[in-house]
Amino acid sequence: MVKYASQRVAYPYFVIALFLFGAQIIVGLWLLANYFLTIPQGIVDVLPFSTARAIHTNLLVLWMLLGFMGGAYFMVPEEAERELFSAKTALVQLGLLVFTGLAALIGFVAGWSEGRPLLEIPTPLDVLIVLAALIFLFNLGLTMILARHWTVIQGTLLGGLVFLALLYLFDLPFYRNLALDWYYWWWIIHLWVEGAWELVAGAILAWVLLRITGVPRQLVEKWLYVEIGLFLFTGIAGTGHHYYWLGAPSYWLWIGGIFSALEPVPIILMVIDTLHYVRRRRFGRLSVAPGKQESVTPSGAEGRQLTPANPLVLTYAVGCAIYHLLGAGVWGIVHTLPQVNRFTHGSQVTVSHGHLAFFGAYALLNLTVFYFALPRLRGVERFSERRGRFSFWAMCLAMFGMGLGWGVAGVIQTYLERVLGLGYMTAQGYMRLWFAIVWAMAIVFTTGVFTTIADLLSLRPAQAPAEAAERPA
């Protein structure tokens, strides 16, 4: 069901990303247990909190990167209408990234780390990551150039990949001045994750929406122009909300506070506009021709909504947009206002915002791509959605509960520590109940995650309507 043989190179990217996703969740449970359980010091010393946190966050970055890269390798041949420049190079890139990730994780346990949050990977491994990013850019860039079939989606993706490779270079130098070090640290964390990733995510989501809904290309591409504009004019300026307290000029208080929450707006509007268009169409169900874009098959029934062959994919896309707005937008603007951030910075409110934003903006996007691409890679035209729907709602509702629990704990922490001036351990005692609630929600979330992984790795064809009708009750 794939049009180009080189699209199959995406499959190992997706599979490895799913296993890393599961590993990240297991480490996250250990981290959370440290907050509300009294664990013997001898057990804690086996995997200290700081080491486990580095493993947890770097697994997050690695599995999401592999998901993006696999999604791009699956998307670009169809969008450019030619085979990848080199499928073997894509596999070499995958091996390089997996080796770097394993070396980094083993290094963290052995104490080999730079120590900076989210950028703990030592410099020799940073060089390998830059090399992998350049290989990725080279492979897809040449594919697009040789195809000579440019689209806005390809241009947005290529722009995101260029920024992906360039911005990480700022992690390589060593800065003796701590304020300067943190200044460029945010160039990577904010502009790499919330800038380059936003462009890549926007391009991939636009392409998936085109394939599953049949909407006109102009409808989703116009929002990509807005995405590019907001990245250039507000996304870069939005970095300022990280500069409040590290010694940067005070004008960043105004710039960061105003522009921070506008980044997810184009993706939200793109999905809303697409759904609005779909509801207005007076056709029947979309059917997929092998190797072709989904086409519309009229059903003869007036007023019926246009629906994709596998509606779960659209469910994930809509969930991605809603969570993107909630976690990165609403929670982001509330948390990044200077008057609020003065008190909440570095508290559990930050943890709440981070989990909601990453889950909505990138985890759900990767899962959307997986549910769209893996059935086609496995030759399944329509798959059973029962497990997928259960896991979607389990993850989404549980993550909302986790975000709420962390948010309440953060408000308590902020008031006790930064308003009343009480000690850290005193505040922790009042927060334990909410950490226990987060733990309960995390168990539900973990169930959803592993059900999703099992479902994606063993997709089953959907039962035909006639067979379902003949089956005895």
Secondary structure as a PSIPRED ss2 file (coil, helix, strand):
# PSIPRED VFORMAT (PSIPRED V4.0)

   1 M C   1.000  0.000  0.000
   2 V C   1.000  0.000  0.000
   3 K C   1.000  0.000  0.000
   4 Y C   1.000  0.000  0.000
   5 A H   0.000  1.000  0.000
   6 S H   0.000  1.000  0.000
   7 Q H   0.000  1.000  0.000
   8 R H   0.000  1.000  0.000
   9 V H   0.000  1.000  0.000
  10 A H   0.000  1.000  0.000
  11 Y H   0.000  1.000  0.000
  12 P H   0.000  1.000  0.000
  13 Y H   0.000  1.000  0.000
  14 F H   0.000  1.000  0.000
  15 V H   0.000  1.000  0.000
  16 I H   0.000  1.000  0.000
  17 A H   0.000  1.000  0.000
  18 L H   0.000  1.000  0.000
  19 F H   0.000  1.000  0.000
  20 L H   0.000  1.000  0.000
  21 F H   0.000  1.000  0.000
  22 G H   0.000  1.000  0.000
  23 A H   0.000  1.000  0.000
  24 Q H   0.000  1.000  0.000
  25 I H   0.000  1.000  0.000
  26 I H   0.000  1.000  0.000
  27 V H   0.000  1.000  0.000
  28 G H   0.000  1.000  0.000
  29 L H   0.000  1.000  0.000
  30 W H   0.000  1.000  0.000
  31 L H   0.000  1.000  0.000
  32 L H   0.000  1.000  0.000
  33 A H   0.000  1.000  0.000
  34 N H   0.000  1.000  0.000
  35 Y H   0.000  1.000  0.000
  36 F H   0.000  1.000  0.000
  37 L C   1.000  0.000  0.000
  38 T C   1.000  0.000  0.000
  39 I C   1.000  0.000  0.000
  40 P C   1.000  0.000  0.000
  41 Q H   0.000  1.000  0.000
  42 G H   0.000  1.000  0.000
  43 I H   0.000  1.000  0.000
  44 V H   0.000  1.000  0.000
  45 D C   1.000  0.000  0.000
  46 V C   1.000  0.000  0.000
  47 L C   1.000  0.000  0.000
  48 P C   1.000  0.000  0.000
  49 F H   0.000  1.000  0.000
  50 S H   0.000  1.000  0.000
  51 T H   0.000  1.000  0.000
  52 A H   0.000  1.000  0.000
  53 R H   0.000  1.000  0.000
  54 A H   0.000  1.000  0.000
  55 I H   0.000  1.000  0.000
  56 H H   0.000  1.000  0.000
  57 T H   0.000  1.000  0.000
  58 N H   0.000  1.000  0.000
  59 L H   0.000  1.000  0.000
  60 L H   0.000  1.000  0.000
  61 V H   0.000  1.000  0.000
  62 L H   0.000  1.000  0.000
  63 W H   0.000  1.000  0.000
  64 M H   0.000  1.000  0.000
  65 L H   0.000  1.000  0.000
  66 L H   0.000  1.000  0.000
  67 G H   0.000  1.000  0.000
  68 F H   0.000  1.000  0.000
  69 M H   0.000  1.000  0.000
  70 G H   0.000  1.000  0.000
  71 G H   0.000  1.000  0.000
  72 A H   0.000  1.000  0.000
  73 Y H   0.000  1.000  0.000
  74 F H   0.000  1.000  0.000
  75 M H   0.000  1.000  0.000
  76 V H   0.000  1.000  0.000
  77 P H   0.000  1.000  0.000
  78 E H   0.000  1.000  0.000
  79 E H   0.000  1.000  0.000
  80 A H   0.000  1.000  0.000
  81 E C   1.000  0.000  0.000
  82 R C   1.000  0.000  0.000
  83 E C   1.000  0.000  0.000
  84 L C   1.000  0.000  0.000
  85 F C   1.000  0.000  0.000
  86 S C   1.000  0.000  0.000
  87 A H   0.000  1.000  0.000
  88 K H   0.000  1.000  0.000
  89 T H   0.000  1.000  0.000
  90 A H   0.000  1.000  0.000
  91 L H   0.000  1.000  0.000
  92 V H   0.000  1.000  0.000
  93 Q H   0.000  1.000  0.000
  94 L H   0.000  1.000  0.000
  95 G H   0.000  1.000  0.000
  96 L H   0.000  1.000  0.000
  97 L H   0.000  1.000  0.000
  98 V H   0.000  1.000  0.000
  99 F H   0.000  1.000  0.000
 100 T H   0.000  1.000  0.000
 101 G H   0.000  1.000  0.000
 102 L H   0.000  1.000  0.000
 103 A H   0.000  1.000  0.000
 104 A H   0.000  1.000  0.000
 105 L H   0.000  1.000  0.000
 106 I H   0.000  1.000  0.000
 107 G H   0.000  1.000  0.000
 108 F H   0.000  1.000  0.000
 109 V H   0.000  1.000  0.000
 110 A H   0.000  1.000  0.000
 111 G C   1.000  0.000  0.000
 112 W C   1.000  0.000  0.000
 113 S C   1.000  0.000  0.000
 114 E C   1.000  0.000  0.000
 115 G C   1.000  0.000  0.000
 116 R C   1.000  0.000  0.000
 117 P C   1.000  0.000  0.000
 118 L C   1.000  0.000  0.000
 119 L C   1.000  0.000  0.000
 120 E C   1.000  0.000  0.000
 121 I C   1.000  0.000  0.000
 122 P C   1.000  0.000  0.000
 123 T H   0.000  1.000  0.000
 124 P H   0.000  1.000  0.000
 125 L H   0.000  1.000  0.000
 126 D H   0.000  1.000  0.000
 127 V H   0.000  1.000  0.000
 128 L H   0.000  1.000  0.000
 129 I H   0.000  1.000  0.000
 130 V H   0.000  1.000  0.000
 131 L H   0.000  1.000  0.000
 132 A H   0.000  1.000  0.000
 133 A H   0.000  1.000  0.000
 134 L H   0.000  1.000  0.000
 135 I H   0.000  1.000  0.000
 136 F H   0.000  1.000  0.000
 137 L H   0.000  1.000  0.000
 138 F H   0.000  1.000  0.000
 139 N H   0.000  1.000  0.000
 140 L H   0.000  1.000  0.000
 141 G H   0.000  1.000  0.000
 142 L H   0.000  1.000  0.000
 143 T H   0.000  1.000  0.000
 144 M H   0.000  1.000  0.000
 145 I H   0.000  1.000  0.000
 146 L H   0.000  1.000  0.000
 147 A H   0.000  1.000  0.000
 148 R C   1.000  0.000  0.000
 149 H C   1.000  0.000  0.000
 150 W C   1.000  0.000  0.000
 151 T C   1.000  0.000  0.000
 152 V H   0.000  1.000  0.000
 153 I H   0.000  1.000  0.000
 154 Q H   0.000  1.000  0.000
 155 G H   0.000  1.000  0.000
 156 T H   0.000  1.000  0.000
 157 L H   0.000  1.000  0.000
 158 L H   0.000  1.000  0.000
 159 G H   0.000  1.000  0.000
 160 G H   0.000  1.000  0.000
 161 L H   0.000  1.000  0.000
 162 V H   0.000  1.000  0.000
 163 F H   0.000  1.000  0.000
 164 L H   0.000  1.000  0.000
 165 A H   0.000  1.000  0.000
 166 L H   0.000  1.000  0.000
 167 L H   0.000  1.000  0.000
 168 Y H   0.000  1.000  0.000
 169 L H   0.000  1.000  0.000
 170 F H   0.000  1.000  0.000
 171 D H   0.000  1.000  0.000
 172 L C   1.000  0.000  0.000
 173 P C   1.000  0.000  0.000
 174 F C   1.000  0.000  0.000
 175 Y C   1.000  0.000  0.000
 176 R C   1.000  0.000  0.000
 177 N C   1.000  0.000  0.000
 178 L H   0.000  1.000  0.000
 179 A H   0.000  1.000  0.000
 180 L H   0.000  1.000  0.000
 181 D H   0.000  1.000  0.000
 182 W H   0.000  1.000  0.000
 183 Y H   0.000  1.000  0.000
 184 Y H   0.000  1.000  0.000
 185 W H   0.000  1.000  0.000
 186 W H   0.000  1.000  0.000
 187 W H   0.000  1.000  0.000
 188 I H   0.000  1.000  0.000
 189 I H   0.000  1.000  0.000
 190 H H   0.000  1.000  0.000
 191 L H   0.000  1.000  0.000
 192 W H   0.000  1.000  0.000
 193 V H   0.000  1.000  0.000
 194 E H   0.000  1.000  0.000
 195 G H   0.000  1.000  0.000
 196 A H   0.000  1.000  0.000
 197 W H   0.000  1.000  0.000
 198 E H   0.000  1.000  0.000
 199 L H   0.000  1.000  0.000
 200 V H   0.000  1.000  0.000
 201 A H   0.000  1.000  0.000
 202 G H   0.000  1.000  0.000
 203 A H   0.000  1.000  0.000
 204 I H   0.000  1.000  0.000
 205 L H   0.000  1.000  0.000
 206 A H   0.000  1.000  0.000
 207 W H   0.000  1.000  0.000
 208 V H   0.000  1.000  0.000
 209 L H   0.000  1.000  0.000
 210 L H   0.000  1.000  0.000
 211 R H   0.000  1.000  0.000
 212 I H   0.000  1.000  0.000
 213 T H   0.000  1.000  0.000
 214 G C   1.000  0.000  0.000
 215 V C   1.000  0.000  0.000
 216 P C   1.000  0.000  0.000
 217 R H   0.000  1.000  0.000
 218 Q H   0.000  1.000  0.000
 219 L H   0.000  1.000  0.000
 220 V H   0.000  1.000  0.000
 221 E H   0.000  1.000  0.000
 222 K H   0.000  1.000  0.000
 223 W H   0.000  1.000  0.000
 224 L H   0.000  1.000  0.000
 225 Y H   0.000  1.000  0.000
 226 V H   0.000  1.000  0.000
 227 E H   0.000  1.000  0.000
 228 I H   0.000  1.000  0.000
 229 G H   0.000  1.000  0.000
 230 L H   0.000  1.000  0.000
 231 F H   0.000  1.000  0.000
 232 L H   0.000  1.000  0.000
 233 F H   0.000  1.000  0.000
 234 T H   0.000  1.000  0.000
 235 G H   0.000  1.000  0.000
 236 I C   1.000  0.000  0.000
 237 A H   0.000  1.000  0.000
 238 G H   0.000  1.000  0.000
 239 T H   0.000  1.000  0.000
 240 G H   0.000  1.000  0.000
 241 H H   0.000  1.000  0.000
 242 H H   0.000  1.000  0.000
 243 Y C   1.000  0.000  0.000
 244 Y C   1.000  0.000  0.000
 245 W C   1.000  0.000  0.000
 246 L C   1.000  0.000  0.000
 247 G C   1.000  0.000  0.000
 248 A C   1.000  0.000  0.000
 249 P C   1.000  0.000  0.000
 250 S C   1.000  0.000  0.000
 251 Y H   0.000  1.000  0.000
 252 W H   0.000  1.000  0.000
 253 L H   0.000  1.000  0.000
 254 W H   0.000  1.000  0.000
 255 I H   0.000  1.000  0.000
 256 G H   0.000  1.000  0.000
 257 G H   0.000  1.000  0.000
 258 I H   0.000  1.000  0.000
 259 F H   0.000  1.000  0.000
 260 S H   0.000  1.000  0.000
 261 A H   0.000  1.000  0.000
 262 L H   0.000  1.000  0.000
 263 E C   1.000  0.000  0.000
 264 P C   1.000  0.000  0.000
 265 V H   0.000  1.000  0.000
 266 P H   0.000  1.000  0.000
 267 I H   0.000  1.000  0.000
 268 I H   0.000  1.000  0.000
 269 L H   0.000  1.000  0.000
 270 M H   0.000  1.000  0.000
 271 V H   0.000  1.000  0.000
 272 I H   0.000  1.000  0.000
 273 D H   0.000  1.000  0.000
 274 T H   0.000  1.000  0.000
 275 L H   0.000  1.000  0.000
 276 H H   0.000  1.000  0.000
 277 Y H   0.000  1.000  0.000
 278 V H   0.000  1.000  0.000
 279 R H   0.000  1.000  0.000
 280 R H   0.000  1.000  0.000
 281 R C   1.000  0.000  0.000
 282 R C   1.000  0.000  0.000
 283 F C   1.000  0.000  0.000
 284 G C   1.000  0.000  0.000
 285 R E   0.000  0.000  1.000
 286 L E   0.000  0.000  1.000
 287 S E   0.000  0.000  1.000
 288 V C   1.000  0.000  0.000
 289 A C   1.000  0.000  0.000
 290 P C   1.000  0.000  0.000
 291 G C   1.000  0.000  0.000
 292 K C   1.000  0.000  0.000
 293 Q C   1.000  0.000  0.000
 294 E C   1.000  0.000  0.000
 295 S E   0.000  0.000  1.000
 296 V E   0.000  0.000  1.000
 297 T C   1.000  0.000  0.000
 298 P C   1.000  0.000  0.000
 299 S C   1.000  0.000  0.000
 300 G C   1.000  0.000  0.000
 301 A C   1.000  0.000  0.000
 302 E C   1.000  0.000  0.000
 303 G C   1.000  0.000  0.000
 304 R C   1.000  0.000  0.000
 305 Q C   1.000  0.000  0.000
 306 L C   1.000  0.000  0.000
 307 T E   0.000  0.000  1.000
 308 P C   1.000  0.000  0.000
 309 A C   1.000  0.000  0.000
 310 N C   1.000  0.000  0.000
 311 P H   0.000  1.000  0.000
 312 L H   0.000  1.000  0.000
 313 V H   0.000  1.000  0.000
 314 L H   0.000  1.000  0.000
 315 T H   0.000  1.000  0.000
 316 Y H   0.000  1.000  0.000
 317 A H   0.000  1.000  0.000
 318 V H   0.000  1.000  0.000
 319 G H   0.000  1.000  0.000
 320 C H   0.000  1.000  0.000
 321 A H   0.000  1.000  0.000
 322 I H   0.000  1.000  0.000
 323 Y H   0.000  1.000  0.000
 324 H H   0.000  1.000  0.000
 325 L H   0.000  1.000  0.000
 326 L H   0.000  1.000  0.000
 327 G H   0.000  1.000  0.000
 328 A H   0.000  1.000  0.000
 329 G H   0.000  1.000  0.000
 330 V H   0.000  1.000  0.000
 331 W H   0.000  1.000  0.000
 332 G H   0.000  1.000  0.000
 333 I H   0.000  1.000  0.000
 334 V H   0.000  1.000  0.000
 335 H H   0.000  1.000  0.000
 336 T H   0.000  1.000  0.000
 337 L C   1.000  0.000  0.000
 338 P H   0.000  1.000  0.000
 339 Q H   0.000  1.000  0.000
 340 V H   0.000  1.000  0.000
 341 N H   0.000  1.000  0.000
 342 R H   0.000  1.000  0.000
 343 F H   0.000  1.000  0.000
 344 T H   0.000  1.000  0.000
 345 H C   1.000  0.000  0.000
 346 G C   1.000  0.000  0.000
 347 S C   1.000  0.000  0.000
 348 Q H   0.000  1.000  0.000
 349 V H   0.000  1.000  0.000
 350 T H   0.000  1.000  0.000
 351 V H   0.000  1.000  0.000
 352 S H   0.000  1.000  0.000
 353 H H   0.000  1.000  0.000
 354 G H   0.000  1.000  0.000
 355 H H   0.000  1.000  0.000
 356 L H   0.000  1.000  0.000
 357 A H   0.000  1.000  0.000
 358 F H   0.000  1.000  0.000
 359 F H   0.000  1.000  0.000
 360 G H   0.000  1.000  0.000
 361 A H   0.000  1.000  0.000
 362 Y H   0.000  1.000  0.000
 363 A H   0.000  1.000  0.000
 364 L H   0.000  1.000  0.000
 365 L H   0.000  1.000  0.000
 366 N H   0.000  1.000  0.000
 367 L H   0.000  1.000  0.000
 368 T H   0.000  1.000  0.000
 369 V H   0.000  1.000  0.000
 370 F H   0.000  1.000  0.000
 371 Y H   0.000  1.000  0.000
 372 F H   0.000  1.000  0.000
 373 A H   0.000  1.000  0.000
 374 L H   0.000  1.000  0.000
 375 P H   0.000  1.000  0.000
 376 R H   0.000  1.000  0.000
 377 L H   0.000  1.000  0.000
 378 R C   1.000  0.000  0.000
 379 G C   1.000  0.000  0.000
 380 V C   1.000  0.000  0.000
 381 E C   1.000  0.000  0.000
 382 R C   1.000  0.000  0.000
 383 F E   0.000  0.000  1.000
 384 S C   1.000  0.000  0.000
 385 E C   1.000  0.000  0.000
 386 R H   0.000  1.000  0.000
 387 R H   0.000  1.000  0.000
 388 G H   0.000  1.000  0.000
 389 R H   0.000  1.000  0.000
 390 F H   0.000  1.000  0.000
 391 S H   0.000  1.000  0.000
 392 F H   0.000  1.000  0.000
 393 W H   0.000  1.000  0.000
 394 A H   0.000  1.000  0.000
 395 M H   0.000  1.000  0.000
 396 C H   0.000  1.000  0.000
 397 L H   0.000  1.000  0.000
 398 A H   0.000  1.000  0.000
 399 M H   0.000  1.000  0.000
 400 F H   0.000  1.000  0.000
 401 G H   0.000  1.000  0.000
 402 M H   0.000  1.000  0.000
 403 G H   0.000  1.000  0.000
 404 L H   0.000  1.000  0.000
 405 G H   0.000  1.000  0.000
 406 W H   0.000  1.000  0.000
 407 G H   0.000  1.000  0.000
 408 V H   0.000  1.000  0.000
 409 A H   0.000  1.000  0.000
 410 G H   0.000  1.000  0.000
 411 V H   0.000  1.000  0.000
 412 I H   0.000  1.000  0.000
 413 Q H   0.000  1.000  0.000
 414 T H   0.000  1.000  0.000
 415 Y H   0.000  1.000  0.000
 416 L H   0.000  1.000  0.000
 417 E H   0.000  1.000  0.000
 418 R H   0.000  1.000  0.000
 419 V H   0.000  1.000  0.000
 420 L C   1.000  0.000  0.000
 421 G C   1.000  0.000  0.000
 422 L C   1.000  0.000  0.000
 423 G C   1.000  0.000  0.000
 424 Y H   0.000  1.000  0.000
 425 M H   0.000  1.000  0.000
 426 T H   0.000  1.000  0.000
 427 A H   0.000  1.000  0.000
 428 Q H   0.000  1.000  0.000
 429 G H   0.000  1.000  0.000
 430 Y H   0.000  1.000  0.000
 431 M H   0.000  1.000  0.000
 432 R H   0.000  1.000  0.000
 433 L H   0.000  1.000  0.000
 434 W H   0.000  1.000  0.000
 435 F H   0.000  1.000  0.000
 436 A H   0.000  1.000  0.000
 437 I H   0.000  1.000  0.000
 438 V H   0.000  1.000  0.000
 439 W H   0.000  1.000  0.000
 440 A H   0.000  1.000  0.000
 441 M H   0.000  1.000  0.000
 442 A H   0.000  1.000  0.000
 443 I H   0.000  1.000  0.000
 444 V H   0.000  1.000  0.000
 445 F H   0.000  1.000  0.000
 446 T H   0.000  1.000  0.000
 447 T H   0.000  1.000  0.000
 448 G H   0.000  1.000  0.000
 449 V H   0.000  1.000  0.000
 450 F H   0.000  1.000  0.000
 451 T H   0.000  1.000  0.000
 452 T H   0.000  1.000  0.000
 453 I H   0.000  1.000  0.000
 454 A H   0.000  1.000  0.000
 455 D H   0.000  1.000  0.000
 456 L H   0.000  1.000  0.000
 457 L H   0.000  1.000  0.000
 458 S C   1.000  0.000  0.000
 459 L C   1.000  0.000  0.000
 460 R C   1.000  0.000  0.000
 461 P E   0.000  0.000  1.000
 462 A C   1.000  0.000  0.000
 463 Q C   1.000  0.000  0.000
 464 A C   1.000  0.000  0.000
 465 P H   0.000  1.000  0.000
 466 A H   0.000  1.000  0.000
 467 E H   0.000  1.000  0.000
 468 A H   0.000  1.000  0.000
 469 A H   0.000  1.000  0.000
 470 E H   0.000  1.000  0.000
 471 R C   1.000  0.000  0.000
 472 P C   1.000  0.000  0.000
 473 A C   1.000  0.000  0.000
